[in-house]
Each structure stands twice: as structure tokens, then as C-alpha cells.
Amino acid sequence: MHKASWGMLFAACLVFATSAFGQQGEARILAAREAIRTGDRNTLERLAQQPDTHLLDPYVRYWLLLNKLARPDAPPATELADFLMQEAGSVLAERLRADWLRRLAKDSDWAGFLRLYPDLQSPDGELRCHHWTARLMNGDRGVLADVAAQWHDLTDAHSACDTVLRAAVSSGVVSADDAWWRFRRQVENRNTGNARSTLAWLDDGDSSALEQVMKSPAQYLDRLPANFATNRGGRELALAALVRLVREDMPGAHVRLIRLQDRLGADDRAYVYSALALRASWAQDRMARDWFSAAGDIPMTAEQRAWRVRSALRDNDWNAVLGAIERLNADEQQQAEWIYWRARSLAGLNRRAEAEALYARIAGAPHFYGMLAGDELGRPFVVSPGATALSADQLRLAEDDPGLRRAIALFQLDMRTEAVREWNWSLRGQDEVFRLAASRLALKYDIFDRAINTAELASPNGAFDLRFLTPYRDLIEPQVRSQGLDMNWVYGLMRQESRFVVPARSSSGAQGLMQVMPATGKWVAGKIGMSGYHQGLLAEPNTNVQLGTSYMRLILEDLDNHPVLASAGYNAGPGRAKRWRDARPLEGAIYVETIPFDETRDYVKKVMANTVIYAAMLDGQPQSLKARLGTIAPRPDAQ
């Protein structure tokens, strides 16, 4: 049995074995956690009254106070303040302070909120919104200027911000144009609830029509009265319907735009063309370039600006690529991806010296673009030899840290959420040596994801022995050999999928080391003749690796034996990976850059960069990412 399974069985036995006269140690912690989950206040009260010196004892008291805060009769402020003082500096003190602030906001105790808020170290979006509201309710009108300064970052702000956002619009501190800008972004993001709220703040907004716009945009447009554009609200709802229709029926949206264009202003038409261009880029439709041209210089979102570059890349038009990159904002142009593609466009225009100067800025960095830049300069990727060395005293810095000790105790009780929270809190403000020592500590206890993430935080360009681990090799290597796969690619993909967390489970239901979906597991089991398969087997590391590597082989064979296509297929499905090819051979890096799904594009970049690093480490030879990316063959239907 794997150690994670033993841990769960051990915890269950501890709970079972406790007597009716009191629970101590780990059993008490587990019982308290179950009590907070079920809302069992009596058990929490009883457990909190039992004296104990367990490392995790503060959790019992925290859960009791959390339970009390959720009830109509909130606990006395002195009881909460005592806990904050006793646990000062801990993650539990931070969490209780945040919980208390939410209760004060619920009770509209804005004066109390303002007294407590300054001690909160990491407020989330909801609490920042409540803080603005508290200031406004306390007569601080200056908060409206603060809101206006951050307006373009508040499109998807928590609903707790509504009061102060509405006040900023109604007072004129935020202009109607900016309010309509917010409405447009919310429609684009299909955030109907927030869009409805924004409409309600505007004098000529008609929130009652929004539901039809979002549900039946074609019908709404086809029934527009001749005078729909005589006021801002009517025109904006028509634009919203056009943008909504772009997602469902791109040609239909274009036809209706042409039909209505004489009643729309030039900027309004350009706005719709920018939406059409983005959608066409995702669909790899050649009309994207024409529609970006029609959009002209209309202000675009960061996503639209990026896809203006990508659509030109897909056409292999280096002049257009360079022009689109020069239209990114200043911060975007300094990102590694656009430095690389700017250099490529300059090289494609025979401006080699300029290109090499840009390559040199990022070459050698252990990421997708740094590796590609190194390849262009004739410098294949290498990993510096040797392990990350730390002295015994340096290692003790982490071993003696109370927060890390609590985190390890929580990991050992399979309380991963609480453990990760404690771990991350303990790393705040720490230097590289402490974080590397913490990474070593995590590795000592086989907490592989914390070892990797902590080493990345400490040394994003080094510490490869900690950042690129090879655990479970006894399970993985036999499967890799039997499937005829590249060990480096398998480790590169597995590292991205699960960070080697055995019980990892995604929001979509993928499970285990290789994040196998239940339906995929069933299909692969049938393909390889696995008898007695059931979904529960996905939690077993041996079976998970067998199914995951078998799936890698099956999709690799179905996708030209190309690891780029197979990596995309593993994440988004092999059918999509096929459709994203072009009518002509396509450079592998351009294929990856123009994957329409943000998650899959980022995933493939990381899997392939991971593969190069593992190869450099395990094979001990310089590695070329560009060679691994190779060329993507045309779609069969285009040949």
C-alpha cells in the first residue's frame, strides 16, 4: 500500500480508537476538523476545553471561533482579540482576522472594520472592496478617486465593490464612457450578472433587455427598431448583441454588422471588428488579418493585442508580426515571448544584428523562449552540474521553523489544504537560503510539490536538482520502456500535470500522478485489455501511471508521433490538436504559440521546456528545444 493510503488508514484508526473520556493528539485534530465541516459546535466546544500540547492545537480553537463567527450571536471581540494576540504572526491569526472582518462587513460595523483592517497582511479582493465601502461609509470621499485610478482593473471585481463603484459613477468621478467600457468587457467575458449591475448605474442603460441580448443575440438584432442608435444605451446593447453573436455565429455577426454599420459610428464598428478578429484568430481563420486591419487603432484588450501578433505569425508575415508587436503596450513588449518573436521577425527581415541582441537578452533562461533564443544563437540548453549545497545550520533554519513544522504535521494527516496554506505563509519574506532549506525539508518528507514550488521561488533559474525531481522511477521506468516512450517527455508531462502529488484531483475530475480523466481511464483500459477496471483504480499510482503512459502512446501514434501534438492532445483532446494544424507545414514553435486555448498553450510550452531540462539532466548532454518542436505536418484534409 502506498504511504498516502497508509496515512489515511492511520488517521481513521486514530479517530476510532479514541475513548469517550477525551481525545488527544492527532485524533483530536481530526475530530475537530470533522466537527467544523459538519457544523458540530458542541463537539468543537468539548475538544477546545481539553488541554493538549499538540503542535496543531491552535487549529481546534480557530475552528471553534470560526463556527461562532458564522452564528447570529458573534463571539465577544475580546475572545477573538485574545486568539489574535496568542497566535500573532501565524497564518491562523491572519485567517481569523479575515473571517472577523467579513463578519463586521456583514453587520455593517464599518468603524470596527476600519480599526481591524490595517493589521491584515494579505487582503483578498472581497476584503479590499469592503475596505473601500467602509471608507465611503465613514465619510471618506477620497476613496472614489482611488477607485477611479484602478477602474480598468476592476472589471470582474467582487460584488462587495458594487456600492463604491456605483458611487464613483453616479458622482461623475468615473465617466460614463468608462462605465460603458466596463460593460463591454463584461459582455465579452459573458459575465451577465456584473454587466447587469453596471447597466443599472447608467442613465440610459436598459438592464431588462440584456437577458435577451445574451440569450438570443441574433433575434435581438433582427428585431432592432430603426431608431435604436439614437441613444447610447440602445447602441451599446446592439454592440453587445453583435459581440455575443460573434461567439455563436461569426459569419452571421459580420453580416449583421454590415447591415447596421450606417447607424453605428466608426469607433463602434471598429470595436465589433476587434471582437470578430479575436474570434477568427482562435478559429485560425484567414479573415482575422482583415478584421484586425478594419479595427484599426481602436483600444484593444491585452488578449486582442496578443492575437494580432499571433494571427500574423500564423501567416508567416514577419513585417506584420513586427508591426503588431510594436503596437503592444510597453510592459507587454518586455515579456520574454514578445522579445523572442520580435527577434524572429527582425531575423526574418534580414536584420540579424538587431535580432541577436534581443536573443541575447533572454537566451539561456530555463523557459520556453529562453531555450528557443539560445537555439537561435547556437547555444543549446545545458544544466549546471551538482546539487544545491546547504550547511547543517542552514537546513536547521527550516527544520526549526514553527510554521513549516505545522505544515508537515498537517501533510501527515492528509490535510493538504491547511498544510499548503501553512507552508506558503512560512515562506513569505524569506531569503533564498531559507527557501532552499525548506525545499530540502519537503523532499525529506516526500512532499514533492512543495519541494518543487519552493525551489522555484528560491531560485527560478537554478536549483534544478530540487525543481526537476524524478520520484516514482520504479513505477514509471518500466511503463516508459514497455510503451516505447521518451522518459524525459513523460517526466516533463507528469511534472506539469500533478507535481507528483498522488492524490491530486483537478476541478474537472482528473486524478493521480498523470491526471487521468475517468472517461479516459475507462477508454484506455479497454484499449489495452485491462481486466477488472473501475474508477477507483485511478487513485492507485501503479494503475494511474500505466493508464497515463498508455494514453500518451496511443495519442502519440495518432498524432504523427509528434510530442508537441501529443502534449496538446493530452491536455485538450487529440481531436483539437489535429484541428489546430495548418493547411501547410508549420514550425512547431508557431503551432504552439497559436494554440487557441490559453491553458493548453501554456501547458505545451511548459511540458516541452520541462522535457528539455529533464533530458539535459538525465542524458547529460546539451539539448535543443527547437529540434524537439520540429515541424508540424499539414492537416490531412489540406493535402
N, C-alpha and C positions, 0 to 999 in steps of 0.2 A: 504493500500500500504506500502511496506517495505521502510525503511528510505533511502536505496540506490536509489530506484526508485524515491522517492520524491526529492532526491538531484539532480538527472539528470533532472527532470522536472523543478526544481527551476532554475538550470543553464540555461536551454533552454529559460525559461521565461525572465531571466535577459538579455540575448542577444537580444531577440525580443523586449524588452521594451526600449532599448536604443535609444536615438534620433540621428538625423543626425548631430547634433551640437557637438557631442562628447560622448565618452563612458568612464564611470568611474567604480571604484570598480571591483567587480567580473566579470561584463560583459566585461570590457576592457581586463582583463586577458584571458578570454575565447576567445574573438575575436582575440587577438594576437596569441593565440595558434593555432587557425584555420588558421590564416594567414601564420604562419611558416609551417604548414602542407601542405598548397596549394602553397607555394612559392610566396605569395602576398606581394611583397616588399612595394608597395605604402601604403597599409593598415598598415603595420608594422611601416613605417616612420611616418604616421599620428598619430598612437597610441603612439609612443615613444615621440612625441612632446607635447602630452597632459600632463600637470603637474598633478601628483597624489601622494598621500602619502600612497597608499595601501601597505600592507605588502609584496605583491608579485610583486611590481613594477619592481624590477630588472630583472624579467623574460622577460618583454617586451623588455627591452634594450638588454638583452642577445640574444633573438631570432632575433632581428634586426641585431646584429653583426654576428650571425651565418649565416643568409641569405647573408650578404655581403661577408663573407669568402668563400661562395660557388660560387661566381661570378668571372668572369675573372679579373675584376679590384678589387683586395682585398682592404679593408679599410686601411687607414693610420695606421701605427704602433702606433702613439700617441693615436688614438681613442681606440684601443684595450688595450693599456697600462693604459689609464685612467680608464677603467672599472675594470681591474685587481686591480688597486690601491683602487678604491672606494669600491669594494666588496672583499677585501683581506680576506683570510681565509674561504671564503664561498665555497660551492660546485659549484656554478656558476662560480666563478673565476677559480677553478680547471678545469671545463669543457671547459671554453673558452680558457684557456691556452693549453689544449689538442687539441682543434679544430685548434687553431693558429699553433701549432706545425705540425699538419697534413698538413696544407696549406704550411708551409715552406718546408716540405719534398717534397710535390708535385712540388713546384717551385725550388727544389734543392738548396735552400738557406741554406746550411749546416752550415755556420758561424752563421747565425741568429738562427738556430735551437740549436746550442750548447750554445748560450747565454741564451736562454729562458728555456731550458730543466731542469737545476738544481732546479728550483722553482716548478717543477711538483712533487706532493707528491705521486701519485699512478699511475704510467705509466702502460698502458696495454701492451700486447705482441707486438702489432704493433709498438707502440712508442719506446719500448726498442730496437726493430730491427732498427728503423730509427736512434736511437741514435748511435748504433754501426756503421751504414753506415756513419753517419755524422763524427764520429771519424776517420773512414777509409779515407773518402774523405778529411779530414783535415790533413792527413799525419800521423795519429797515428796508426802505425803497431802493437802496443801492444794490440789493440783490438782483433787481431786474436788469441792471447793466451787466452784471456777471453772467446772467442767463443769455443776454443778447450776444455777448462775446463768445459764448460756446454754442450758439444756436445750431450751427451746421453739424455739430457732433451729437445732437440730441434728438435725431430723427426717431430713434427707437427707444427713447428714454422710458423709464418705468412710469407707470400710471401715477405714482406718487408725485411726479413732477407736474401733473396737469394743472394744479391750482396756480403755480407760479408761472408756468408757460402761458396760460390763458391771460394772466395779469400782464405779462410782458407784451402780449399782442394788443389787448384792449387799451393799454395805456399809450400805445404807439412807440414804446421803446424798441419793439421789434416790428418792422414794417409789414404791411400786407403782402408785399412781394416775397418777403422771407417766409411768411406763413404759408403762402401758396407753394413756395419751393419745398417746404416740409411736406405738404400734402402730396405733391408729385412723387417725392421719394417714397412715401408710404404706400402709394398706389403701386409703384414699380415693385416694391417688396411684398406686395399682396397683404399688407398689414391693414386690413379693413377697419378694425376697431380703432386703431390710432388715427387713421385717416378720417374716420367719422368724428372723432374728438376735435381734430384740427379744423374741420369744416364748421363745426359749431362755434368756433371762435371768430369766424369771419362773417362780415355783414351780409354778403351776398352768397354765402355757402348754403347749399341745399342738401343736407345730410340724408333727407328722405329718399333722394334719387340715387344715392351712392350704392345701395344694395343692388339695384337693377344694373347699374354700370358694371359692378364686379361680377354679377351672376350671368348677365346676358348682354355683353357689350355690343355685339353686332345688332341685336334687336334695338337696343337703346339708340345707336347711331342711325339706324334706318328709320326711326320714328322722330328724329330731331325736328323741331319746328324751324321754319325758315329764319326766324329771328333769334336762334339760340345764342348767337355770339354777341348780342347787344349788351350783355353784362359779363363781368369777369367770372362769376360763378358758372354761368351756362357754358362759357367757353372752356373753363377748366374741367368741367365734367365731361365734355366732349373729348378733350385731350386724354382724360383718364380712361375713357372707354376705348379710345384708339390704342393707347399703350397696353391696356388689358387685353385687347383683341390681338395684339402682336404676339402674345404668348400662345394663343389658341389657333390663330389663322393668319400667318404673316402676309400671304398674298391678299387675303381679304381686307386686312388692315390697310395695306398700301392702296388698294382700290378705293377704299372709303376716304383715305386721306386726300387722294387726288380729287375725289368728288366734292370734298368740303374745303379744299385749300383756298378758294377765293374768299371764304368767310373767316379765314384764320390769318393772323399776322405772320410775318417772315420768321420771327423767333419761335412762334408756336409750331410752325411747320418743321423748322429745324429740330425742335425738341422731339417731335414724333420720329423724324428720320434718325435721330441718335438712338432711339429705342429700337427701331427697325434694324439699324446697323448692328447693334449689340446682339440681337436675336439671330440675325443672319450669320454673324461670326460664330456663334455657338453651333449653328447648323452647318457651318463650313460652306455657306452659300456664297457664290461669287458676287452677288448683289451687295454684300457687306461693304466693299470698297466704294461703290457708287453712292450708297446711302450715307456712309461716313462723309463723303465729299459733299453731299446735299446738306448734311448737318452743319457744315462749315465750322465757324468758331463759337457756336453755342456752348456755354459752360456744360461740361460733362462730368459724370461721376468718375471716380478712380477706376472703376471696372470698365467703363466705356473707353477711357483713355488707354487702358492696357490692351483692350481688344482691338483698338485701332492699330496698335503696333502688331498684334498677332495676326490680324487679317492680312496685313502687308507681308508678314513673314511667310504666311501660307502660300502667297503668290510669288515668293522669292524675289520681291521687288525691293532691292536694297535702298534705292532712293526714297521710296515711300516709308520704309522702316525707319530710316534716319529722320525723316521729317516728322513721323508720328512720335518718335522718342523725344524730339526737341519740343513737342507740344505737351509732354508730361510736365507736371509741376516740378519745382526744383528738388524737393525731397525725393520724389519718385525717381528722378534721373540718377540719384546717388545710390540706388538699390543695386545689388550685385547683378540681378537679372538684366536690368536695362544697361548697365555698364558693359556687360558681355555682349548683348545684342547690338549696342551702338558700335562696339569694336568690330563685330562681324560685318555690320553694314559698311563701315569705313573700309574694311579689308575688301569687301565686295565691290567697292568703288575705287579700288587701287590706291587707297590712302593708307598704305601699310604702316608707315611710321606712327601715325596717329593711333591706328588700331593697336599696335604693340604697346604703346604707352598705356592704353586703357587695360589691355590684358594684364599687364604687369601689376596693376592696382589690386587685382583680386586673385591672381594666379597662386596656386598652392594652398589656398584655403580649403579645408576639408568639406566642401559642399559642392553641389551640382555645378554651379557656374565657375567656382574657383578651379575645379578639376578641368572643365572644358577650356578655360582660359589657359591653364598650364599646357594642355594638349596643343593649343594653337601656337604656343611658344616653344614647342618641342620639349616640354618638361613633364613627363608622365608622373603620376601621383606616387609618392613614397611616404611611408610611415617611419618616423624616427624610432629606432630600436630601444628596448629597455622598458622596464616597469616604472611606474610613478613611485619614487622613493620617498618614504617618510620615516622620521625617527620614532622611537618608542614614546617619547614625550609628546610628539605631535599627534600620534594616534590616540593617546590618552585624552587629548582635548575633546575628542568626540565621544570616547567611551564614558567619560565622566559627565557629559552634558545631560542635565535632568530631562530636557525635552526629548532628546534622542533616545534616552533610556525608556521614557514612557512610550515613545513611538514603537520601539522594539517589543515592549510588553504587549502593546495593542496588536501588532502584527502577529504575535504568537497566539493571540486569542482570536485570530481571523477577523479582527475589527479594522478592516483596511481603510475605510473612510476616515475614521478617527486617527488612525496611525499616520496616514499620509498628511493629514492636517497638522498633527504634532510635528512631523518630520520637517515639513516645509516651513513652519513657523520658526523652528530652531535654526534654520539656515539664514534667516533674514539678517542682513548686515554683516555676515561673517566673511572672513577673508578666504583666499584660495586654499591656504593650508588647512584650515578647519574643514572646508567643504570636501577636500580630497580625503581627509581623515574620516569624514562622515561617509564618503563613498566606500572606503575600505571597510568601515564598520558594517554597512549594509551588505557588502559582499560576504563578510564573515558569517552573516546570518541568512545567506541566500535570498536576500531581498533585492532581486536583480534590477527591478525597475528603478528603485531609489538609488542604487549604485550608479546606474547609467545616467539618470537625470541629474544627480548631484555632481557627478564628474563633469557633465556638460556645462553645468552652471559654473563650476570652478575653473574649467579650462576648455573653452569651446573649440580651441584649435589644437589641443593636445590630449594627454591622458587617455590615449587610445586603448590601453590595456584595461581601463575601467569603463570606457564608453562603449567598447565593442567586445562584449563578453561572448563566450561560446559555451553556455551551460547546456545540460541535457545532451551532450555529444553522444553518449552511449545509446540514446534513443534515436537521435537524428541521423547519425552517420550510416547505420545500416539501411535506413529507409532511403537516404540520398543515393547510396550505391545501387540499391535494387531498382530505383526509379531512373537511374542514369542522369541525375541532376547535378548541377553545379553547387557544391557545398556553400560557396560564398554567396550565391544568389539566395539559397534557402535561408541562410542566416540573415542576410540583408532584409529579406521579406519578413521573416519571423520577428526580428527586432522591431520593425515598423509596426507589425500587427499587434503585438502583445507586450513588448519589452520583457518577454519571458515570464510573464505572470500566469501561472497555471489556471487559476480560477477567473481569468479575465473574461468579461462579458460585455459586449457593446450594447448600445441602446437599441440596435436592430436585431439583437438576439445571437450574434456571432459569439462563439465560445472558444476558450482554450488558447494554447500556445500559438495556434495558427488561425485563430478566429474563424472557425468553420461555421457557416450558417447551417441550421438544422436541415433545411431542404437540400443544401449542397451535400451535407454528410450522407443523407439517405441516397441521393443520386450516385455519389461516388462509391458508396458501399455496394450498391447494385452493380456498378461497372466492374469492380474488382472482385466480385463474388464473395464479399464478407458475409458470413452467416451470423444470424442472431443479432443483427444490428438494431440498436434502439438509441433514441436521442441522448439518453443519459451517458452513453459511451463517449460523447464529445468531451466530457469533463475528465476523462482518463488521458493522461499525457501520451501514452503509447498509441492509443487509438486515434487521438487527435492529430498526432504527427503523421501517422500512417495515412489518414484521410487527407490531410492537408498537402502532403507531398504527392500523393496520388493525383489530387486535383491539379497541382502545379504541372505534373507531367501531362495530364490529359489536355489542359488548355494550351500548354506549350506546343504539343503536337498539332493542335487545331489552329494555332496561330503562327504558322511558318517557322516554328522552333525559334521564335524571336523573344528574348526575355523582356524587352520593352512592352511588346503587345501582351505577353502573358502576365506581366505585372499589372498592366491596366485592366486586363480581363479578370484577374484575381480580385481586384477591388470593385470594379464596376460591372463585371459580367463580360464574357467573351464576345457576345453579340455587339456590344457598344465598341469594344476595342477594334473589331473589324470595321464597323461603320466609320470610325474616325480616321481611317486611311484616306488617301487621296486618289485621284484618277491617274496620278503619275508617281514614280518613286519619290519618296520624301525622306529627307535627312532625319535621322532618329531624334535629334535634339529639337527639331522644328515640330515633329509629331508630338513630342511630349509637351512642348510649350503651348500647343494649340488644342490640347485636350479640353473639352468644354466644361467639365466638372472641376471646380476648384479643389475639392478633396482629392479626386483621383490624380489630377495634375501634380499636386504637392506630394502625394503618395508615391507616384512613379519616380519623381525626382529623388526622393529620399531613399527608396528601395535601391535604385541604381547606384547612388552615391555610397550607400551602405555596402553594396556588393563590391565596389572598387576598394573600399577601405578593408573589408574582410580579406579580399584577395591579396592586397598588399601585405597584410599581417600574416595570413596563413601560408601564402606561397613565397613570401619574402622577396618579391620582385616588383619593380615599378609597374604601374597599371595605367591604362588609357581608358577613360570613360568614353571618349568619342568613338573608340573602336568598339566598345560594348554596345553603344547605342546604334551604331551602324546605319543602315538604310532600311526604311520600311517600304515593302513592296506595294504596288498599287492594289486597289480593290479588284477582285476578280471580275466584277461586272463592268469595270472600266477598261479591261484589257481587250 
